[in-house]
Amino acid sequence: WDGWLVTNGAPDAVLPRCGADDALDAAARAVDELADRGVRVLAVARRPEAEVEPGANADRAERDLELIGLLALHDPPRGFEEFLTFDGWARAAVGSFE
């Protein structure tokens, strides 16, 4: 990825920073469908470093990005009982909230 500014984050933060094309509409629909199934999604985008003005802050540098893709993460919620089965500090932390 030498020569590229690469960014990732929540799709609602990354997609608006990408240049307009049909792929963005498809990506937004995919994000909605995955979210409806409880899947967490990250968007990954890039821009050539040569197009970023020297000294630009993140807001100015992360614009006109090219969407590379979406990462879907299955992260099911855990029940309270599962937290109680952890050893060490997690058990103590949960116990302190009771």
Salt bridges, closest charged atoms under 4 A:
GLU51 OE1 - ARG47 NE 3.69
GLU53 OE2 - ARG60 NH2 2.19
GLU53 OE1 - ARG63 NH2 3.55
ASP59 OD1 - ARG17 NH2 2.96
GLU66 OE1 - ARG46 NE 2.95
ASP75 OD2 - ARG40 NH1 2.78
ASP87 OD1 - ARG91 NH2 3.65
